[in-house]
């Protein structure tokens, strides 16, 4: 990479997220009735703890107005309606347990989807077909095949899509990416993405009586049937294969691998090799750059720098930089942090990401976490998870999104969906 002057680097830092991958279907400005000066009429689908946090962020935006909320749990519905009515000074926010009622409304321009993982991709594709723009929490697709299907559907229906990988719009992560892209780290040879401890549960929890006010069948949605247990609805679905994405690898990996791909300029492609070593996966891109997905430290080479959850680290011949959810940065040499932003915002804060989505709904520009960027980073995560499930090195073709000469691995790229949710 060519070296950059300090002035050029500061310009690059300021514009790191200003030119995301452009989706041709959106560039024409077609497919929207939202005028730049208008309020965007929205609805929320799935409003548990994370959904309510993101909903509260949307409600702070003066040009976002929620007309309806949807959840199969009455308590979630009641809380979300109170939030919306209080924010808008009204009492007319509609409630429903059926997301298709939301999508049939003519007064909804865009939806917030914050269900569990099993629903993200399917609900997003139904929304795209209904002509709604989409802000979807991650992981946005529960399998590799669903990643492709989601991206193709969003493009076909010319929708604005924002994955909830909000760290693309958080200052310290943006600065770390700008350093990697500026040449000040030298030639980048390795990037590190933090992940959870991997787990995958196949057993069912004990059957319990179904409450009369909860639609268990709709909660399950496209996932295979199993008997009701209240623990699932309280977050206990995590880690269960039928409900979770990629052995929980995408809980953090959807964020951290995404940031690594962005830093390397690899949006639109993936590594070509995945080698599992316990809870660490060592991947390699076609150009030789290494991507290391790791739960813990650096195997004797050092440790994460204590910068909070979801840390990433970019290493080059001339130095390294690391960022985490604390909003802080660490680097060597320390001079790399001259002009770095202070910890203004935690990595879990979606404020700027939500703002970008609303602006793009009006302009029809692509978001930084659009469906194409999300597809490639999610596919990389799913490929890594499959390598750990099989316990062996896998070779991958990014062009076909398939494993090379490995039928067993290729069969794991997708799952059947329960009728009638064949999106």
VOLO-996294 format. One record per residue (C-alpha): residue number from 1; residue in one letter; chain; x, y, z. Coordinates in steps of 0.1 Angstrom, whole numbers, plus 5000, padded with zeros to 4 digits. Layout:
pos,code,unit,c1,c2,c3
NUM,a,A,X,Y,Z
...
// end
This chain:
pos,code,unit,c1,c2,c3
1,x,A,5000,5000,5000
2,x,A,5013,5035,4993
3,x,A,5022,5057,5023
4,x,A,4998,5085,5031
5,x,A,5005,5120,5044
6,x,A,4990,5129,5078
7,x,A,4965,5152,5060
8,x,A,4954,5125,5036
9,x,A,4950,5100,5064
10,x,A,4927,5124,5084
11,x,A,4906,5129,5053
12,x,A,4904,5091,5049
13,x,A,4894,5088,5086
14,x,A,4866,5112,5081
15,x,A,4852,5095,5050
16,x,A,4858,5058,5060
17,x,A,4821,5050,5059
18,x,A,4811,5076,5034
19,x,A,4813,5054,5003
20,x,A,4798,5020,5009
21,x,A,4794,4995,4982
22,x,A,4767,5008,4959
23,x,A,4739,4985,4949
24,x,A,4728,4993,4913
25,x,A,4692,4986,4920
26,x,A,4691,5014,4945
27,x,A,4711,5040,4925
28,x,A,4681,5047,4902
29,x,A,4660,5060,4932
30,x,A,4631,5038,4922
31,x,A,4608,5020,4946
32,x,A,4600,5047,4972
33,x,A,4573,5071,4980
34,x,A,4593,5088,5008
35,x,A,4602,5123,5001
36,x,A,4634,5137,5017
37,x,A,4615,5161,5038
38,x,A,4589,5135,5050
39,x,A,4586,5114,5080
40,x,A,4593,5077,5075
41,x,A,4564,5055,5086
42,x,A,4577,5025,5104
43,x,A,4567,4993,5122
44,x,A,4587,4970,5145
45,x,A,4586,4932,5143
46,x,A,4601,4914,5173
47,x,A,4605,4937,5202
48,x,A,4623,4919,5230
49,x,A,4653,4935,5249
50,x,A,4674,4942,5218
51,x,A,4644,4952,5197
52,x,A,4633,4977,5224
53,x,A,4668,4992,5225
54,x,A,4669,4998,5188
55,x,A,4633,5009,5188
56,x,A,4642,5036,5214
57,x,A,4670,5048,5191
58,x,A,4645,5051,5162
59,x,A,4621,5070,5184
60,x,A,4647,5097,5190
61,x,A,4648,5105,5153
62,x,A,4625,5133,5144
63,x,A,4617,5118,5109
64,x,A,4608,5083,5121
65,x,A,4572,5076,5131
66,x,A,4561,5042,5142
67,x,A,4525,5032,5134
68,x,A,4525,4996,5146
69,x,A,4544,4970,5166
70,x,A,4544,4932,5163
71,x,A,4553,4904,5187
72,x,A,4538,4870,5197
73,x,A,4544,4879,5234
74,x,A,4517,4902,5249
75,x,A,4541,4917,5274
76,x,A,4565,4928,5247
77,x,A,4536,4943,5227
78,x,A,4523,4963,5257
79,x,A,4558,4976,5265
80,x,A,4565,4986,5229
81,x,A,4532,5003,5224
82,x,A,4538,5023,5256
83,x,A,4572,5034,5242
84,x,A,4558,5044,5209
85,x,A,4528,5063,5222
86,x,A,4548,5081,5248
87,x,A,4574,5092,5222
88,x,A,4549,5104,5197
89,x,A,4524,5118,5222
90,x,A,4496,5097,5208
91,x,A,4477,5065,5217
92,x,A,4471,5050,5183
93,x,A,4501,5027,5178
94,x,A,4486,4994,5165
95,x,A,4496,4960,5179
96,x,A,4495,4926,5163
97,x,A,4511,4891,5167
98,x,A,4510,4886,5129
99,x,A,4539,4903,5110
100,x,A,4520,4898,5078
101,x,A,4494,4923,5090
102,x,A,4523,4948,5093
103,x,A,4535,4941,5058
104,x,A,4500,4945,5043
105,x,A,4497,4980,5056
106,x,A,4499,5008,5031
107,x,A,4511,5033,5057
108,x,A,4544,5014,5065
109,x,A,4575,5024,5045
110,x,A,4601,5005,5065
111,x,A,4604,4979,5092
112,x,A,4627,4972,5121
113,x,A,4631,4934,5124
114,x,A,4646,4923,5158
115,x,A,4632,4888,5162
116,x,A,4653,4858,5171
117,x,A,4678,4845,5145
118,x,A,4654,4820,5130
119,x,A,4631,4847,5117
120,x,A,4655,4874,5105
121,x,A,4661,4863,5069
122,x,A,4626,4850,5062
123,x,A,4609,4881,5077
124,x,A,4633,4904,5058
125,x,A,4625,4886,5025
126,x,A,4587,4889,5031
127,x,A,4592,4926,5039
128,x,A,4612,4932,5007
129,x,A,4585,4915,4986
130,x,A,4560,4938,5003
131,x,A,4579,4969,4992
132,x,A,4593,4978,5027
133,x,A,4628,4989,5035
134,x,A,4644,4969,5062
135,x,A,4666,4974,5093
136,x,A,4674,4938,5104
137,x,A,4692,4928,5135
138,x,A,4720,4902,5130
139,x,A,4727,4875,5122
140,x,A,4706,4884,5092
141,x,A,4704,4849,5078
142,x,A,4706,4816,5097
143,x,A,4724,4797,5069
144,x,A,4749,4804,5041
145,x,A,4722,4797,5015
146,x,A,4698,4821,5032
147,x,A,4725,4848,5030
148,x,A,4725,4845,4992
149,x,A,4687,4844,4990
150,x,A,4683,4874,5012
151,x,A,4708,4895,4992
152,x,A,4692,4885,4959
153,x,A,4657,4893,4972
154,x,A,4666,4927,4985
155,x,A,4683,4936,4952
156,x,A,4654,4923,4931
157,x,A,4629,4944,4949
158,x,A,4652,4974,4951
159,x,A,4649,4979,4989
160,x,A,4672,4997,5013
161,x,A,4686,4972,5037
162,x,A,4707,4979,5069
163,x,A,4721,4950,5089
164,x,A,4724,4957,5126
165,x,A,4762,4956,5124
166,x,A,4763,4990,5139
167,x,A,4800,4991,5146
168,x,A,4805,5003,5110
169,x,A,4792,5036,5123
170,x,A,4811,5038,5156
171,x,A,4840,5062,5157
172,x,A,4868,5040,5172
173,x,A,4861,5011,5148
174,x,A,4859,5035,5119
175,x,A,4893,5049,5129
176,x,A,4909,5015,5131
177,x,A,4896,5006,5097
178,x,A,4909,5039,5083
179,x,A,4943,5031,5097
180,x,A,4943,4997,5081
181,x,A,4933,5012,5047
182,x,A,4957,5042,5049
183,x,A,4990,5023,5047
184,x,A,5002,5035,5080
185,x,A,5002,4999,5094
186,x,A,5023,4988,5064
187,x,A,5012,4958,5044
188,x,A,4984,4942,5064
189,x,A,4992,4905,5069
190,x,A,4967,4894,5096
191,x,A,4934,4905,5110
192,x,A,4918,4891,5142
193,x,A,4880,4888,5149
194,x,A,4868,4879,5184
195,x,A,4840,4852,5187
196,x,A,4820,4835,5215
197,x,A,4829,4801,5228
198,x,A,4813,4778,5202
199,x,A,4783,4756,5213
200,x,A,4755,4738,5195
201,x,A,4726,4721,5213
202,x,A,4703,4695,5197
203,x,A,4682,4683,5226
204,x,A,4648,4697,5234
205,x,A,4639,4714,5267
206,x,A,4611,4696,5286
207,x,A,4576,4702,5273
208,x,A,4554,4727,5292
209,x,A,4517,4737,5287
210,x,A,4513,4764,5260
211,x,A,4500,4797,5274
212,x,A,4467,4806,5256
213,x,A,4479,4841,5248
214,x,A,4511,4831,5230
215,x,A,4512,4818,5194
216,x,A,4539,4791,5198
217,x,A,4536,4780,5162
218,x,A,4542,4815,5149
219,x,A,4571,4820,5174
220,x,A,4587,4789,5159
221,x,A,4581,4801,5124
222,x,A,4604,4785,5098
223,x,A,4623,4765,5125
224,x,A,4614,4728,5131
225,x,A,4586,4721,5155
226,x,A,4594,4712,5191
227,x,A,4573,4714,5223
228,x,A,4568,4747,5241
229,x,A,4590,4757,5270
230,x,A,4589,4793,5284
231,x,A,4627,4794,5287
232,x,A,4630,4796,5249
233,x,A,4610,4829,5250
234,x,A,4632,4843,5277
235,x,A,4663,4840,5256
236,x,A,4670,4803,5262
237,x,A,4668,4796,5225
238,x,A,4704,4807,5220
239,x,A,4728,4779,5213
240,x,A,4700,4755,5200
241,x,A,4708,4745,5165
242,x,A,4672,4750,5152
243,x,A,4671,4786,5164
244,x,A,4707,4798,5163
245,x,A,4731,4807,5136
246,x,A,4764,4789,5130
247,x,A,4772,4774,5164
248,x,A,4768,4809,5180
249,x,A,4798,4820,5160
250,x,A,4778,4847,5144
251,x,A,4767,4863,5177
252,x,A,4800,4883,5176
253,x,A,4815,4871,5143
254,x,A,4787,4889,5123
255,x,A,4802,4921,5137
256,x,A,4839,4913,5140
257,x,A,4844,4894,5107
258,x,A,4824,4921,5090
259,x,A,4848,4948,5103
260,x,A,4879,4927,5092
261,x,A,4864,4923,5057
262,x,A,4858,4961,5056
263,x,A,4893,4969,5068
264,x,A,4908,4947,5041
265,x,A,4886,4959,5013
266,x,A,4872,4924,5010
267,x,A,4835,4932,5010
268,x,A,4820,4910,4983
269,x,A,4844,4880,4988
270,x,A,4855,4856,5015
271,x,A,4885,4836,5026
272,x,A,4894,4806,5005
273,x,A,4905,4783,5034
274,x,A,4893,4776,5069
275,x,A,4914,4755,5094
276,x,A,4897,4749,5129
277,x,A,4919,4746,5159
278,x,A,4896,4741,5189
279,x,A,4877,4774,5194
280,x,A,4900,4792,5170
281,x,A,4896,4792,5132
282,x,A,4925,4803,5110
283,x,A,4913,4814,5076
284,x,A,4932,4827,5045
285,x,A,4922,4850,5017
286,x,A,4933,4843,4981
287,x,A,4959,4871,4984
288,x,A,4975,4854,5014
289,x,A,4962,4877,5041
290,x,A,4952,4857,5072
291,x,A,4919,4861,5092
292,x,A,4919,4846,5127
293,x,A,4886,4840,5145
294,x,A,4895,4836,5181
295,x,A,4877,4834,5215
296,x,A,4906,4840,5237
297,x,A,4941,4855,5235
298,x,A,4969,4852,5210
299,x,A,4983,4818,5219
300,x,A,5014,4832,5236
301,x,A,5017,4861,5212
302,x,A,4998,4885,5235
303,x,A,4962,4891,5247
304,x,A,4933,4913,5237
305,x,A,4940,4947,5250
306,x,A,4910,4949,5274
307,x,A,4890,4973,5252
308,x,A,4856,4957,5258
309,x,A,4835,4932,5240
310,x,A,4837,4924,5202
311,x,A,4874,4934,5198
312,x,A,4891,4934,5164
313,x,A,4928,4937,5156
314,x,A,4945,4946,5124
315,x,A,4982,4938,5120
316,x,A,5007,4951,5094
317,x,A,5044,4951,5088
318,x,A,5047,4986,5104
319,x,A,5023,4983,5133
320,x,A,4989,4972,5147
321,x,A,4957,4987,5159
322,x,A,4929,4972,5181
323,x,A,4894,4985,5188
324,x,A,4866,4973,5211
325,x,A,4832,4982,5225
326,x,A,4846,5005,5251
327,x,A,4850,5031,5224
328,x,A,4888,5031,5230
329,x,A,4917,5021,5208
330,x,A,4951,5006,5213
331,x,A,4980,5006,5188
332,x,A,5017,5001,5183
333,x,A,5035,5024,5177
334,x,A,5014,5047,5199
335,x,A,5019,5075,5174
336,x,A,4993,5058,5153
337,x,A,4966,5071,5176
338,x,A,4975,5108,5171
339,x,A,4942,5124,5162
340,x,A,4921,5094,5172
341,x,A,4886,5100,5185
342,x,A,4879,5097,5222
343,x,A,4855,5070,5235
344,x,A,4824,5089,5225
345,x,A,4802,5060,5218
346,x,A,4801,5023,5228
347,x,A,4802,4997,5201
348,x,A,4767,4985,5211
349,x,A,4752,5019,5204
350,x,A,4731,5019,5172
351,x,A,4724,5057,5171
352,x,A,4745,5066,5140
353,x,A,4737,5033,5123
354,x,A,4699,5040,5126
355,x,A,4705,5076,5114
356,x,A,4723,5063,5083
357,x,A,4695,5039,5075
358,x,A,4668,5067,5076
359,x,A,4689,5089,5054
360,x,A,4694,5061,5029
361,x,A,4656,5054,5029
362,x,A,4652,5090,5016
363,x,A,4681,5091,4993
364,x,A,4679,5055,4981
365,x,A,4717,5052,4985
366,x,A,4731,5019,4998
367,x,A,4739,5017,5035
368,x,A,4773,5007,5049
369,x,A,4758,4974,5061
370,x,A,4738,4967,5029
371,x,A,4727,4932,5019
372,x,A,4758,4926,4997
373,x,A,4784,4934,5024
374,x,A,4763,4915,5049
375,x,A,4761,4885,5026
376,x,A,4799,4881,5022
377,x,A,4808,4886,5059
378,x,A,4780,4863,5070
379,x,A,4790,4836,5045
380,x,A,4826,4838,5058
381,x,A,4812,4832,5094
382,x,A,4790,4803,5083
383,x,A,4819,4787,5064
384,x,A,4841,4790,5095
385,x,A,4813,4774,5117
386,x,A,4809,4745,5093
387,x,A,4847,4739,5094
388,x,A,4845,4736,5132
389,x,A,4814,4713,5131
390,x,A,4833,4689,5108
391,x,A,4866,4694,5126
392,x,A,4888,4696,5095
393,x,A,4903,4721,5070
394,x,A,4879,4732,5043
395,x,A,4887,4749,5010
396,x,A,4861,4774,4997
397,x,A,4853,4791,4964
398,x,A,4839,4826,4970
399,x,A,4826,4829,4935
400,x,A,4802,4799,4939
401,x,A,4799,4802,4977
402,x,A,4806,4765,4979
403,x,A,4832,4742,4994
404,x,A,4857,4726,4969
405,x,A,4853,4688,4965
406,x,A,4834,4683,4998
407,x,A,4798,4671,4995
408,x,A,4794,4668,5033
409,x,A,4804,4704,5039
410,x,A,4782,4716,5010
411,x,A,4751,4699,5025
412,x,A,4755,4721,5056
413,x,A,4752,4753,5036
414,x,A,4714,4753,5040
415,x,A,4684,4740,5060
416,x,A,4648,4732,5052
417,x,A,4622,4757,5064
418,x,A,4590,4746,5080
419,x,A,4558,4752,5059
420,x,A,4545,4777,5051
421,x,A,4576,4799,5056
422,x,A,4592,4791,5023
423,x,A,4602,4827,5017
// end
